[in-house]
Amino acid sequence: MPATNTDTQYTIQSITDANTCTGSAIGTVTVHRAAYPEVELGTYDSICRDQSVELSVPQVEGYTYLWSTGATTSSLTVDYSMAVDEVADISVEVTNAFGCAATDSIQILFKSCVGITEYNSQSIVLMPNPNDGSFSIDVSALQHSIVGISIYNAVGSKVVQVPFRTDDERIQVQQSNLPQGMYILYLLTQKGDVIRKPFVVK
């Protein structure tokens, strides 16, 4: 939203009430258009599970703040306890003294940083790639069971939580409704490792 105040002047020449009575007068009314608050939380980020990140917006006298967590301060510390399926979805609404409100949101991925280099994307096989949203994942090379599978789009938003059986070494994914584009498959192991595998839907 633009942050610049804009004043507009109107000239009143006559006024008609509800009974169609009309009175004449000449005067000038200035309407002050208040600026919307500036709100920018940044872009998608990822941190280790034992870390936290502080989000903040400008603190301005007369402004009120409401975060998705219920906090009402101008800043918020986000940690792993706020995550669902390893991702914390955080938003904030800022309202100025005139009642003008602006919002922004961010997603933060929490990953295991202990032994995370034990596996890389070469440890699993996703085929075919590119695909039409239907593909298989071969996880037989992994030493620890998969406990969670999610698909994220190119801007870091989770679009699918993939159902699967934990004892399968080849997992079938049927998501033919995915729009064309680049995606990242996230696999969470029983040990807490996060494995990322990019793929393309055509």
Secondary structure, 3 states (H helix, E strand, C coil): CCCCCEEEEEEEEEEECCCCCEEEEEEEEEEEECCCCCCCCCCCEEEECCCCEEEECCCCCCCEEEECCCCCCCEEEECHHHCECCEEEEEEEEECCCCCEEEEEEEEEEECCCCHHHCCHHHCEEECCCECCEEEEECCCCCCCEEEEEEEECCCCEEEECCCCCCCCEEEEECCCCCCEEEEEEEEECCCCEEEEEEEEC
